Amino acid sequence: MNNSTRIYLTSPVFHEIANHDKVSQGKKEQIEKLWRELHEVAEVITETNRFPSEQRIYDVVKQNNINFIGCHISHPITKSILEIPSVKAVCTSSMGFNHIFPHPDILITHTPSIMDKTVAELTIGIILANLRNIVGLHNYLWDEKWDPYLKWDLDENLNKSLDSLTLGIVGLGEIGREVVRRLYPWGIKVIYYDINRNQDFEVKFPNLTFIEKMEDIFERSDIVSLHIPLNKSTNGIINESLLKKMKKNSLLVNTARGGILNFPDLVRLLKSKDISINLAFDVFEPEPIPTETLNDFKKILIDRPELRFVFIPHSGSSDADTRAKMAIVLLTNLILLCKSEKSADIKNLQLIPSQRMFKNLNNSVLEELKTYRIWNWWGSR
């Protein structure tokens, strides 16, 4: 163990996942191996509580001169925590990193290219659950409302098939592209908006059409599926203006981040009947969804029973091996940081997009890296 390097893991889950009976044996062994190696290269403090408070995280980091923090999306890594001088980097076991304050001299790693298939699968699942009213029909049967005289003629529960509908994707990143890949064999018409057009991807999937303006996605789509990150420019971007452009009886799907949607606008427009849209959400803002907000949606459904809401508790990555892969990448990033002694040693880190230039250093990028705390840490080793 290297007593000069200290790591704080804000949850025991990064090791406990290896004991889950649904994780494959190979992943379990890989986690155990990385866990041993991590303890060989650093002093590791592992939180016993899966959801420590911001104050608890601050106190542990401050009192133990922590160099590297390992966390996930439920752990707020705030400005005050990152102003503690000992901290050099934060590694999160998630694709998103909006829970980490973007401190100008702290490296941040995440776990990209892991959840795309799992989240895409869930996205398609909740689309189908909403369109075919799977949850409602289950409850109808479960609550013994299936009338013997209505064995088949359930006209009030007639549903929609995907065949004739247009799917609009907002954000053609890893998850958005995976949704297209999985739905392509079904022959569904898909339109998309992204800051950058992906013509190479369009060639592979001819049923995919680029739309230059995001508002046109909302006007033209029967289903709008959100796949954009949460940051300053996207916070609350799905607002009254866009929501009012949606077709009557269309479906809004969000498996990205709750904060990209303006929930007060959505609730108000549904209550006032200015919009008539169905919802399929895996994410909310804040999380867990506040009782007051949930009650608002329940009241809306009482008043407007023709609408369909499918809400699930942020479970897009809840595949056992996916969670294990996320832990593996987190532990690997932490080990690489602990072992690093120079700029070339971080080329294999899963850095967030704004820091990926550090993987291929030129003179100007090298000068910028010198402003990061890890540079001086290397010099002191």
C-alpha beads as a LAMMPS data file, in Angstrom:
LAMMPS data file: protein, C-alpha beads

381 atoms
380 bonds

1 atom types
1 bond types

-500.0 500.0 xlo xhi
-500.0 500.0 ylo yhi
-500.0 500.0 zlo zhi

Masses

1 110.0

Atoms # bond

1 1 1 0.000 0.000 0.000
2 1 1 1.197 3.491 -0.899
3 1 1 0.421 5.562 2.188
4 1 1 1.069 8.794 0.280
5 1 1 -1.979 8.263 -1.953
6 1 1 -5.471 8.319 -0.457
7 1 1 -8.734 7.356 -2.110
8 1 1 -12.267 7.841 -0.840
9 1 1 -15.017 5.641 -2.267
10 1 1 -18.352 7.265 -1.455
11 1 1 -20.200 3.938 -1.499
12 1 1 -19.399 0.272 -0.791
13 1 1 -21.355 -0.700 -3.927
14 1 1 -18.271 -0.625 -6.168
15 1 1 -17.021 -3.743 -4.388
16 1 1 -20.327 -5.199 -3.212
17 1 1 -21.532 -5.574 -6.794
18 1 1 -19.050 -8.455 -7.128
19 1 1 -21.179 -10.425 -4.664
20 1 1 -24.419 -10.009 -6.598
21 1 1 -25.714 -13.348 -7.822
22 1 1 -26.737 -11.914 -11.216
23 1 1 -23.216 -10.690 -12.047
24 1 1 -21.299 -13.070 -14.314
25 1 1 -18.339 -14.922 -12.816
26 1 1 -15.787 -13.236 -15.073
27 1 1 -16.909 -9.773 -13.978
28 1 1 -16.827 -10.810 -10.314
29 1 1 -13.259 -12.019 -10.635
30 1 1 -12.215 -8.864 -12.457
31 1 1 -13.647 -6.628 -9.737
32 1 1 -11.957 -8.643 -6.992
33 1 1 -8.612 -8.413 -8.795
34 1 1 -8.919 -4.654 -9.265
35 1 1 -10.038 -4.242 -5.664
36 1 1 -6.869 -5.944 -4.406
37 1 1 -4.693 -3.878 -6.723
38 1 1 -6.332 -0.635 -5.621
39 1 1 -5.480 -1.403 -2.006
40 1 1 -1.897 -2.146 -3.031
41 1 1 -1.369 1.266 -4.631
42 1 1 -3.258 3.470 -2.167
43 1 1 -4.871 3.817 1.205
44 1 1 -8.573 3.327 0.505
45 1 1 -11.374 4.642 2.680
46 1 1 -14.698 3.073 1.717
47 1 1 -17.953 4.581 2.913
48 1 1 -20.214 2.122 4.724
49 1 1 -23.358 4.072 3.793
50 1 1 -24.374 3.949 0.126
51 1 1 -25.721 7.498 0.210
52 1 1 -23.520 9.748 2.351
53 1 1 -24.532 13.381 2.706
54 1 1 -22.601 16.214 1.121
55 1 1 -21.352 17.151 4.579
56 1 1 -20.149 13.606 5.242
57 1 1 -18.249 13.522 1.935
58 1 1 -16.701 16.905 2.696
59 1 1 -15.626 15.840 6.182
60 1 1 -14.013 12.582 5.046
61 1 1 -12.148 14.265 2.186
62 1 1 -10.993 17.135 4.400
63 1 1 -9.944 15.084 7.417
64 1 1 -8.082 12.445 5.407
65 1 1 -6.403 14.603 2.744
66 1 1 -8.054 12.559 0.016
67 1 1 -6.374 12.673 -3.417
68 1 1 -8.932 10.824 -5.536
69 1 1 -12.685 10.420 -5.053
70 1 1 -14.707 7.521 -6.466
71 1 1 -18.444 8.178 -6.619
72 1 1 -21.636 7.685 -8.598
73 1 1 -24.513 9.885 -9.676
74 1 1 -26.239 9.928 -6.264
75 1 1 -23.232 11.554 -4.615
76 1 1 -22.973 15.364 -4.871
77 1 1 -19.333 16.325 -5.387
78 1 1 -19.711 20.031 -4.818
79 1 1 -17.512 23.065 -5.249
80 1 1 -16.711 23.167 -1.536
81 1 1 -15.503 19.548 -1.629
82 1 1 -13.295 20.167 -4.655
83 1 1 -11.818 23.310 -3.126
84 1 1 -10.055 21.040 -0.626
85 1 1 -6.462 21.272 -1.977
86 1 1 -5.611 17.576 -1.644
87 1 1 -8.185 16.500 -4.274
88 1 1 -6.670 15.900 -7.711
89 1 1 -9.387 13.953 -9.550
90 1 1 -12.902 12.557 -9.290
91 1 1 -13.961 9.269 -10.902
92 1 1 -17.668 8.584 -11.284
93 1 1 -19.321 5.255 -11.995
94 1 1 -21.796 6.812 -14.430
95 1 1 -21.929 8.178 -17.930
96 1 1 -23.310 11.501 -16.708
97 1 1 -21.197 13.752 -14.529
98 1 1 -23.451 16.712 -13.773
99 1 1 -23.304 15.794 -10.060
100 1 1 -19.626 16.850 -10.058
101 1 1 -18.785 20.542 -9.886
102 1 1 -16.641 21.432 -12.930
103 1 1 -13.634 22.666 -10.993
104 1 1 -11.072 24.150 -13.403
105 1 1 -8.066 22.176 -12.131
106 1 1 -9.618 18.800 -11.254
107 1 1 -9.576 15.811 -13.613
108 1 1 -12.892 13.974 -13.998
109 1 1 -13.421 10.486 -15.386
110 1 1 -16.689 8.693 -16.132
111 1 1 -17.914 5.407 -17.612
112 1 1 -18.911 5.974 -21.254
113 1 1 -19.804 3.329 -23.849
114 1 1 -21.146 0.941 -21.224
115 1 1 -24.784 1.840 -20.642
116 1 1 -25.767 2.530 -24.245
117 1 1 -27.292 -0.887 -24.916
118 1 1 -28.955 -1.194 -21.518
119 1 1 -30.514 2.279 -21.569
120 1 1 -31.564 1.925 -25.219
121 1 1 -33.263 -1.353 -24.353
122 1 1 -35.125 0.261 -21.468
123 1 1 -36.068 3.247 -23.651
124 1 1 -37.701 0.955 -26.183
125 1 1 -39.301 -0.999 -23.350
126 1 1 -41.071 1.996 -21.802
127 1 1 -42.121 3.253 -25.243
128 1 1 -43.858 -0.071 -25.865
129 1 1 -45.222 -0.151 -22.313
130 1 1 -46.878 3.214 -22.929
131 1 1 -48.088 2.678 -26.484
132 1 1 -49.554 -0.756 -25.724
133 1 1 -50.728 0.257 -22.235
134 1 1 -48.947 -2.743 -20.722
135 1 1 -48.916 -1.333 -17.177
136 1 1 -52.545 -0.248 -17.349
137 1 1 -53.757 -3.560 -18.728
138 1 1 -51.751 -5.478 -16.131
139 1 1 -53.400 -3.442 -13.371
140 1 1 -56.790 -3.911 -15.054
141 1 1 -56.396 -7.674 -14.826
142 1 1 -54.619 -7.655 -11.462
143 1 1 -57.366 -5.571 -9.861
144 1 1 -60.006 -8.057 -11.112
145 1 1 -61.655 -5.574 -13.477
146 1 1 -61.648 -7.947 -16.463
147 1 1 -65.394 -8.340 -16.956
148 1 1 -66.466 -11.834 -18.107
149 1 1 -68.670 -10.135 -20.690
150 1 1 -65.683 -8.256 -22.110
151 1 1 -63.348 -11.137 -22.820
152 1 1 -61.871 -9.462 -25.888
153 1 1 -63.798 -6.330 -26.868
154 1 1 -61.845 -3.917 -24.664
155 1 1 -62.433 -0.953 -26.951
156 1 1 -61.484 1.595 -24.304
157 1 1 -58.020 0.014 -24.185
158 1 1 -57.196 0.005 -27.877
159 1 1 -53.531 0.792 -28.414
160 1 1 -51.020 2.019 -30.982
161 1 1 -48.397 0.074 -32.883
162 1 1 -45.006 1.570 -33.761
163 1 1 -45.395 0.755 -37.469
164 1 1 -47.145 3.941 -38.535
165 1 1 -45.466 6.322 -36.106
166 1 1 -42.506 8.702 -36.418
167 1 1 -39.882 8.511 -33.710
168 1 1 -37.957 11.721 -33.043
169 1 1 -34.634 11.448 -31.236
170 1 1 -33.152 14.488 -29.528
171 1 1 -29.429 13.782 -29.173
172 1 1 -27.753 11.159 -31.366
173 1 1 -25.063 10.171 -28.888
174 1 1 -24.168 6.642 -27.847
175 1 1 -27.620 5.838 -26.476
176 1 1 -29.527 7.598 -29.253
177 1 1 -27.566 5.662 -31.869
178 1 1 -28.206 2.385 -30.062
179 1 1 -31.949 3.070 -30.069
180 1 1 -31.728 3.508 -33.852
181 1 1 -29.719 0.294 -34.267
182 1 1 -32.222 -1.749 -32.296
183 1 1 -35.304 -0.324 -33.980
184 1 1 -33.900 -0.282 -37.515
185 1 1 -35.010 -3.847 -38.397
186 1 1 -38.555 -2.828 -37.499
187 1 1 -38.642 -0.338 -40.380
188 1 1 -39.714 2.579 -38.193
189 1 1 -39.331 6.123 -39.514
190 1 1 -36.782 7.917 -37.326
191 1 1 -35.849 11.598 -37.397
192 1 1 -33.202 13.140 -35.185
193 1 1 -31.737 16.403 -33.998
194 1 1 -28.211 16.871 -32.723
195 1 1 -25.761 19.752 -32.562
196 1 1 -23.633 17.822 -35.044
197 1 1 -25.067 15.907 -37.973
198 1 1 -23.837 12.299 -38.274
199 1 1 -23.919 11.592 -42.010
200 1 1 -21.829 8.421 -41.715
201 1 1 -24.453 6.970 -39.388
202 1 1 -27.234 8.050 -41.761
203 1 1 -25.596 6.056 -44.560
204 1 1 -25.728 2.915 -42.413
205 1 1 -29.366 3.515 -41.487
206 1 1 -31.250 4.983 -44.470
207 1 1 -34.509 5.317 -42.527
208 1 1 -32.820 7.978 -40.359
209 1 1 -33.308 11.656 -41.254
210 1 1 -31.490 14.661 -39.802
211 1 1 -33.626 17.626 -38.709
212 1 1 -31.877 20.992 -38.393
213 1 1 -34.137 22.516 -35.730
214 1 1 -35.035 20.821 -32.473
215 1 1 -38.515 22.370 -32.431
216 1 1 -39.288 20.551 -35.690
217 1 1 -38.685 17.236 -33.925
218 1 1 -41.417 18.114 -31.439
219 1 1 -43.818 19.207 -34.176
220 1 1 -43.334 16.221 -36.492
221 1 1 -42.865 13.277 -34.128
222 1 1 -45.398 10.902 -32.629
223 1 1 -42.749 9.886 -30.091
224 1 1 -40.019 12.239 -28.837
225 1 1 -37.165 10.461 -27.050
226 1 1 -34.622 12.580 -25.156
227 1 1 -30.953 11.568 -25.125
228 1 1 -29.009 14.718 -24.265
229 1 1 -26.711 15.377 -21.290
230 1 1 -27.566 17.744 -18.458
231 1 1 -25.388 20.861 -18.363
232 1 1 -25.808 24.624 -18.164
233 1 1 -27.048 24.900 -21.746
234 1 1 -29.544 22.016 -21.521
235 1 1 -30.932 22.616 -18.022
236 1 1 -34.697 23.009 -18.482
237 1 1 -34.330 23.152 -22.273
238 1 1 -37.514 21.104 -22.807
239 1 1 -39.864 23.892 -21.780
240 1 1 -43.337 25.254 -22.472
241 1 1 -42.453 26.376 -25.993
242 1 1 -41.341 22.913 -27.103
243 1 1 -44.014 21.013 -25.177
244 1 1 -46.791 23.030 -26.823
245 1 1 -45.481 22.017 -30.256
246 1 1 -46.079 18.311 -29.596
247 1 1 -48.889 16.525 -31.414
248 1 1 -52.058 15.597 -29.558
249 1 1 -51.696 12.074 -28.079
250 1 1 -47.944 11.983 -28.813
251 1 1 -45.467 10.467 -26.365
252 1 1 -42.576 12.170 -24.558
253 1 1 -39.823 9.793 -23.385
254 1 1 -36.989 10.756 -21.042
255 1 1 -34.262 8.295 -20.065
256 1 1 -31.533 10.966 -20.060
257 1 1 -31.639 13.369 -17.098
258 1 1 -34.625 14.824 -15.288
259 1 1 -33.132 18.318 -15.256
260 1 1 -33.352 18.758 -19.027
261 1 1 -37.139 18.905 -18.681
262 1 1 -38.937 21.861 -17.089
263 1 1 -41.265 19.925 -14.790
264 1 1 -43.282 22.972 -13.591
265 1 1 -44.046 23.826 -17.237
266 1 1 -45.057 20.237 -17.970
267 1 1 -47.352 19.917 -14.950
268 1 1 -48.971 23.292 -15.547
269 1 1 -49.664 22.606 -19.233
270 1 1 -51.138 19.187 -18.476
271 1 1 -53.335 20.607 -15.713
272 1 1 -54.604 23.420 -17.932
273 1 1 -55.146 20.986 -20.834
274 1 1 -52.979 23.127 -23.099
275 1 1 -51.199 19.931 -24.104
276 1 1 -52.418 16.348 -24.474
277 1 1 -49.334 14.151 -24.394
278 1 1 -48.395 10.820 -22.848
279 1 1 -45.256 10.359 -20.748
280 1 1 -42.654 7.621 -20.249
281 1 1 -39.951 8.712 -17.787
282 1 1 -37.034 6.982 -16.116
283 1 1 -35.531 10.190 -14.682
284 1 1 -36.833 13.114 -12.662
285 1 1 -35.676 16.352 -11.083
286 1 1 -35.075 16.085 -8.215
287 1 1 -34.736 12.399 -7.442
288 1 1 -36.504 10.624 -5.879
289 1 1 -39.529 12.366 -7.379
290 1 1 -41.066 14.633 -4.701
291 1 1 -44.416 13.532 -3.278
292 1 1 -45.951 16.840 -4.315
293 1 1 -44.926 16.343 -7.952
294 1 1 -46.102 12.735 -7.980
295 1 1 -49.452 13.800 -6.532
296 1 1 -49.750 16.418 -9.287
297 1 1 -49.388 13.706 -11.923
298 1 1 -51.895 11.482 -10.110
299 1 1 -54.454 14.320 -10.036
300 1 1 -53.881 14.946 -13.745
301 1 1 -54.669 11.309 -14.540
302 1 1 -57.839 11.434 -12.459
303 1 1 -58.952 14.466 -14.451
304 1 1 -57.611 13.160 -17.764
305 1 1 -57.847 9.346 -17.727
306 1 1 -57.198 9.165 -21.474
307 1 1 -53.524 10.020 -20.870
308 1 1 -50.895 7.382 -20.079
309 1 1 -47.954 7.872 -17.746
310 1 1 -45.259 5.212 -17.270
311 1 1 -42.831 6.283 -14.535
312 1 1 -39.965 4.117 -13.267
313 1 1 -37.234 4.993 -10.715
314 1 1 -34.041 5.778 -12.680
315 1 1 -33.307 2.206 -13.688
316 1 1 -31.741 2.597 -17.124
317 1 1 -28.447 0.990 -16.121
318 1 1 -29.931 -1.626 -13.806
319 1 1 -28.479 -4.621 -15.601
320 1 1 -26.173 -6.595 -13.320
321 1 1 -23.223 -6.920 -15.694
322 1 1 -23.627 -3.302 -16.822
323 1 1 -23.296 -2.117 -13.232
324 1 1 -20.315 -4.440 -12.816
325 1 1 -18.642 -2.989 -15.931
326 1 1 -19.171 0.500 -14.534
327 1 1 -17.443 -0.509 -11.295
328 1 1 -14.592 -2.070 -13.292
329 1 1 -14.016 1.151 -15.249
330 1 1 -14.194 3.237 -12.065
331 1 1 -11.632 1.061 -10.262
332 1 1 -9.386 0.977 -13.337
333 1 1 -9.429 4.773 -13.604
334 1 1 -8.546 5.133 -9.930
335 1 1 -5.652 2.679 -10.228
336 1 1 -4.305 4.494 -13.307
337 1 1 -4.434 7.796 -11.438
338 1 1 -2.679 6.338 -8.395
339 1 1 0.093 4.916 -10.556
340 1 1 0.477 7.991 -12.760
341 1 1 3.694 9.977 -12.591
342 1 1 3.572 12.042 -15.791
343 1 1 1.190 13.279 -18.456
344 1 1 1.633 10.213 -20.675
345 1 1 0.271 8.008 -17.896
346 1 1 -3.283 9.336 -18.207
347 1 1 -3.841 8.558 -21.892
348 1 1 -5.975 5.519 -21.005
349 1 1 -8.230 7.327 -18.558
350 1 1 -11.925 7.636 -19.449
351 1 1 -11.847 11.422 -19.206
352 1 1 -15.007 13.470 -19.700
353 1 1 -15.334 15.031 -23.194
354 1 1 -14.015 18.479 -22.238
355 1 1 -10.786 16.912 -20.922
356 1 1 -10.129 14.289 -23.591
357 1 1 -7.542 16.497 -25.262
358 1 1 -5.198 15.450 -22.444
359 1 1 -5.012 11.980 -24.005
360 1 1 -3.109 13.349 -27.006
361 1 1 -0.901 16.123 -25.765
362 1 1 0.596 18.892 -27.861
363 1 1 2.418 21.932 -26.507
364 1 1 -0.670 24.079 -25.939
365 1 1 -2.608 21.250 -24.296
366 1 1 0.385 20.420 -22.143
367 1 1 0.456 23.994 -20.874
368 1 1 -3.196 23.688 -19.891
369 1 1 -2.581 20.401 -18.079
370 1 1 0.084 22.136 -16.021
371 1 1 -2.679 24.198 -14.401
372 1 1 -4.287 21.050 -12.994
373 1 1 -3.431 19.955 -9.459
374 1 1 -2.291 16.537 -10.585
375 1 1 0.674 18.119 -12.378
376 1 1 2.173 19.380 -9.125
377 1 1 1.281 16.076 -7.466
378 1 1 3.381 14.263 -10.067
379 1 1 6.277 16.598 -9.371
380 1 1 6.121 15.916 -5.642
381 1 1 6.160 12.120 -5.943

Bonds

1 1 1 2
2 1 2 3
3 1 3 4
4 1 4 5
5 1 5 6
6 1 6 7
7 1 7 8
8 1 8 9
9 1 9 10
10 1 10 11
11 1 11 12
12 1 12 13
13 1 13 14
14 1 14 15
15 1 15 16
16 1 16 17
17 1 17 18
18 1 18 19
19 1 19 20
20 1 20 21
21 1 21 22
22 1 22 23
23 1 23 24
24 1 24 25
25 1 25 26
26 1 26 27
27 1 27 28
28 1 28 29
29 1 29 30
30 1 30 31
31 1 31 32
32 1 32 33
33 1 33 34
34 1 34 35
35 1 35 36
36 1 36 37
37 1 37 38
38 1 38 39
39 1 39 40
40 1 40 41
41 1 41 42
42 1 42 43
43 1 43 44
44 1 44 45
45 1 45 46
46 1 46 47
47 1 47 48
48 1 48 49
49 1 49 50
50 1 50 51
51 1 51 52
52 1 52 53
53 1 53 54
54 1 54 55
55 1 55 56
56 1 56 57
57 1 57 58
58 1 58 59
59 1 59 60
60 1 60 61
61 1 61 62
62 1 62 63
63 1 63 64
64 1 64 65
65 1 65 66
66 1 66 67
67 1 67 68
68 1 68 69
69 1 69 70
70 1 70 71
71 1 71 72
72 1 72 73
73 1 73 74
74 1 74 75
75 1 75 76
76 1 76 77
77 1 77 78
78 1 78 79
79 1 79 80
80 1 80 81
81 1 81 82
82 1 82 83
83 1 83 84
84 1 84 85
85 1 85 86
86 1 86 87
87 1 87 88
88 1 88 89
89 1 89 90
90 1 90 91
91 1 91 92
92 1 92 93
93 1 93 94
94 1 94 95
95 1 95 96
96 1 96 97
97 1 97 98
98 1 98 99
99 1 99 100
100 1 100 101
101 1 101 102
102 1 102 103
103 1 103 104
104 1 104 105
105 1 105 106
106 1 106 107
107 1 107 108
108 1 108 109
109 1 109 110
110 1 110 111
111 1 111 112
112 1 112 113
113 1 113 114
114 1 114 115
115 1 115 116
116 1 116 117
117 1 117 118
118 1 118 119
119 1 119 120
120 1 120 121
121 1 121 122
122 1 122 123
123 1 123 124
124 1 124 125
125 1 125 126
126 1 126 127
127 1 127 128
128 1 128 129
129 1 129 130
130 1 130 131
131 1 131 132
132 1 132 133
133 1 133 134
134 1 134 135
135 1 135 136
136 1 136 137
137 1 137 138
138 1 138 139
139 1 139 140
140 1 140 141
141 1 141 142
142 1 142 143
143 1 143 144
144 1 144 145
145 1 145 146
146 1 146 147
147 1 147 148
148 1 148 149
149 1 149 150
150 1 150 151
151 1 151 152
152 1 152 153
153 1 153 154
154 1 154 155
155 1 155 156
156 1 156 157
157 1 157 158
158 1 158 159
159 1 159 160
160 1 160 161
161 1 161 162
162 1 162 163
163 1 163 164
164 1 164 165
165 1 165 166
166 1 166 167
167 1 167 168
168 1 168 169
169 1 169 170
170 1 170 171
171 1 171 172
172 1 172 173
173 1 173 174
174 1 174 175
175 1 175 176
176 1 176 177
177 1 177 178
178 1 178 179
179 1 179 180
180 1 180 181
181 1 181 182
182 1 182 183
183 1 183 184
184 1 184 185
185 1 185 186
186 1 186 187
187 1 187 188
188 1 188 189
189 1 189 190
190 1 190 191
191 1 191 192
192 1 192 193
193 1 193 194
194 1 194 195
195 1 195 196
196 1 196 197
197 1 197 198
198 1 198 199
199 1 199 200
200 1 200 201
201 1 201 202
202 1 202 203
203 1 203 204
204 1 204 205
205 1 205 206
206 1 206 207
207 1 207 208
208 1 208 209
209 1 209 210
210 1 210 211
211 1 211 212
212 1 212 213
213 1 213 214
214 1 214 215
215 1 215 216
216 1 216 217
217 1 217 218
218 1 218 219
219 1 219 220
220 1 220 221
221 1 221 222
222 1 222 223
223 1 223 224
224 1 224 225
225 1 225 226
226 1 226 227
227 1 227 228
228 1 228 229
229 1 229 230
230 1 230 231
231 1 231 232
232 1 232 233
233 1 233 234
234 1 234 235
235 1 235 236
236 1 236 237
237 1 237 238
238 1 238 239
239 1 239 240
240 1 240 241
241 1 241 242
242 1 242 243
243 1 243 244
244 1 244 245
245 1 245 246
246 1 246 247
247 1 247 248
248 1 248 249
249 1 249 250
250 1 250 251
251 1 251 252
252 1 252 253
253 1 253 254
254 1 254 255
255 1 255 256
256 1 256 257
257 1 257 258
258 1 258 259
259 1 259 260
260 1 260 261
261 1 261 262
262 1 262 263
263 1 263 264
264 1 264 265
265 1 265 266
266 1 266 267
267 1 267 268
268 1 268 269
269 1 269 270
270 1 270 271
271 1 271 272
272 1 272 273
273 1 273 274
274 1 274 275
275 1 275 276
276 1 276 277
277 1 277 278
278 1 278 279
279 1 279 280
280 1 280 281
281 1 281 282
282 1 282 283
283 1 283 284
284 1 284 285
285 1 285 286
286 1 286 287
287 1 287 288
288 1 288 289
289 1 289 290
290 1 290 291
291 1 291 292
292 1 292 293
293 1 293 294
294 1 294 295
295 1 295 296
296 1 296 297
297 1 297 298
298 1 298 299
299 1 299 300
300 1 300 301
301 1 301 302
302 1 302 303
303 1 303 304
304 1 304 305
305 1 305 306
306 1 306 307
307 1 307 308
308 1 308 309
309 1 309 310
310 1 310 311
311 1 311 312
312 1 312 313
313 1 313 314
314 1 314 315
315 1 315 316
316 1 316 317
317 1 317 318
318 1 318 319
319 1 319 320
320 1 320 321
321 1 321 322
322 1 322 323
323 1 323 324
324 1 324 325
325 1 325 326
326 1 326 327
327 1 327 328
328 1 328 329
329 1 329 330
330 1 330 331
331 1 331 332
332 1 332 333
333 1 333 334
334 1 334 335
335 1 335 336
336 1 336 337
337 1 337 338
338 1 338 339
339 1 339 340
340 1 340 341
341 1 341 342
342 1 342 343
343 1 343 344
344 1 344 345
345 1 345 346
346 1 346 347
347 1 347 348
348 1 348 349
349 1 349 350
350 1 350 351
351 1 351 352
352 1 352 353
353 1 353 354
354 1 354 355
355 1 355 356
356 1 356 357
357 1 357 358
358 1 358 359
359 1 359 360
360 1 360 361
361 1 361 362
362 1 362 363
363 1 363 364
364 1 364 365
365 1 365 366
366 1 366 367
367 1 367 368
368 1 368 369
369 1 369 370
370 1 370 371
371 1 371 372
372 1 372 373
373 1 373 374
374 1 374 375
375 1 375 376
376 1 376 377
377 1 377 378
378 1 378 379
379 1 379 380
380 1 380 381
